[in-house]
């Protein structure tokens, strides 16, 4: 587990903003933090448009965010938020597998990454660590890497070298999206999608789309 603490250890009241398109998730987080004196929820958003508007009006200390929301562009949106609102610490709480997004999220400015399969205990630990000024990554990420066999570890190494956009294209491909759908989702043209597919085949050392999708799903938690 990666934990980097600042000198200040006392946990002051932190203002929390929740951005997630699943009502149950938003309500669940709110209920979890309701009786916690260290955190105050000041707002919620269910899409990217609401999030950006709220961040301009509110001044949260911590943003709990799903990167796969309507009207938002994944990792690129995270970079944009950190550029425009650098003082906001971001905890990514996502359905996407840690092995695909966690390290890239941290590199893009997030203070922590917790998958939605994590326990309440892990979630609260991450939130408290971030509130203290630290960085949080679940120790399961490290144990998953070390438990893989040599071939899979090599594949993970190749995967980690993909760009954020290549990962976005790969995720959409693995979910069954066509080139046209991917182009619309990422606001690029279909020719560019084909170029990304060619790059992915080469970088991940597979010969066809079926193997590409299979290798992508290999990284996901069961």
Secondary structure, 3 states (H helix, E strand, C coil): CEECCCCCCCCCCEEEEEECCCHHHHHHHHHHHCCCCCEEEEEEECCHHHHHHHHHHCCCCEEEECCCCCCCCHHHHHHHHHHHCCCCEEEEEECCCHHHHHHHHHHCCCCEEEECCCCHHHHHHHHHHHHCCCCEECHHHHHHHHHCCHHHHHHHHHHCCCCHHHHHHHHHHHCCCCHHHHHHHHCCCHHHHHHHHHHHHHHCCCCCHHHHHHHHHHCCCC
